[in-house]
């Protein structure tokens, strides 16, 4: 099988597992809607658009973290992580397949979250949608790498946020400011670094 075929098979596996189990995506949808609803009632009237955007990005980052925490949960619970790593394919294909599945979950959650934000607050413009789309790529690529690091740890639910959240700070700052060029550069740099590092990460887990 080709590299692209391996990636497609791995991503399809995760998506089919989610369609059957219905665990990750419903949790993400419920969380992001609940968070935006709380922000809607907690914020005073007349809150600036920039402040509301900051809360949107906070909700999206923590929703993504919820999805990333479960990225390798099937392999962990079934004791199949070692088998996945030893599969006859390039190890970076595992990273890319997982990242694409996480990206699909993020996009599905935001299809609901962005209209909800627009209804609760002051609307969503094209620049915000573009920033969220670019941010999704960075979140999926970097978060999948850190998910693989955390999966072998005893305190994996604690380790992943400690690794991921500092790396999410530039995404939030650029997203609120609408710095699309920065988000595109972040995606390019960290996608390459994550792709190159994944083989060494899983070799140590």
C-alpha positions, -999 to +999 in steps of 0.1 A: +000+000+000+012+035-008+019+062+019-013+080+009-032+047+012-018+040+046-028+075+058-063+072+043-068+037+059-056+050+094-078+081+092-108+060+080-103+036+109-105+064+135-135+080+118-154+047+116-147+039+152-161+073+162-192+067+141-198+035+159-189+045+194-202+081+192-180+092+221-155+119+210-176+142+188-208+144+209-186+153+239-169+180+219-202+194+207-218+194+241-187+210+257-183+239+232-221+247+232-222+246+270-191+268+272-205+294+248-238+294+266-221+301+299-200+329+284-232+344+269-249+347+302-217+355+322-206+384+300-221+418+307-241+435+279-219+457+257-189+435+259-165+443+231-162+420+200-125+414+208-133+402+243-160+379+229-136+365+203-111+357+231-138+336+248-146+319+215-109+309+211-107+297+246-138+275+240-123+261+208-089+253+223-104+234+253-128+216+230-099+206+208-081+194+239-110+172+247-108+156+213-070+152+215-072+135+248-092+107+231-070+105+199-052+074+210-077+061+235-088+032+214-053+019+211-046+025+247-077+008+261-072-023+238-035-025+243-029-020+206-006+010+206+025-012+201+008-031+174-001+002+156+035+014+158+048-020+145+024-020+116+041-023+081+038+014+072+058+046+077+053+058+113+047+093+101+016+079+083+002+071+117+007+107+128-009+121+096-038+097+097-046+106+134-041+143+127-066+141+098-092+124+120-087+150+147-090+177+121-123+162+109-136+162+145-126+199+150-143+210+118-175+191+127-175+208+162-169+242+147-197+238+122-219+240+153-198+263+174-194+292+150-231+297+143-238+294+180-212+321+187-227+343+160-261+339+176-249+346+211-225+374+204-218+398+175-215+376+145-186+359+127-168+374+098-148+357+071-115+365+087-125+347+118-136+317+099-103+316+080-083+320+112-102+291+128-096+269+097-058+277+098-057+271+136-074+237+132-044+225+112-019+236+138-040+222+166-044+188+149-007+184+139+009+195+171-018+180+194-015+146+177+022+146+184+017+155+220-011+129+223+013+102+212+038+115+239+012+114+266-004+081+258+024+061+274+024+081+306+006+073+338-009+107+342-017+110+305-049+132+311-027+157+330+004+154+307-014+163+275-027+197+286+007+206+301+023+199+268-004+213+245-017+244+261+016+264+260+018+256+223-017+268+219-010+303+232+004+316+199-027+302+181-050+320+204-031+353+202-030+351+164-066+340+161-080+369+182-058+393+162-067+378+129-031+373+119-036+348+092+000+349+079+012+340+114-012+310+116-002+298+082+035+300+092+028+282+124+010+254+105+039+250+081+066+250+106+050+228+132+035+203+107+070+196+094+085+194+129+057+171+141+060+149+110+097+145+115+096+140+153+068+115+154+089+085+146+113+093+174+085+100+198+068+066+193+101+048+195+105+061+230+070+054+242 
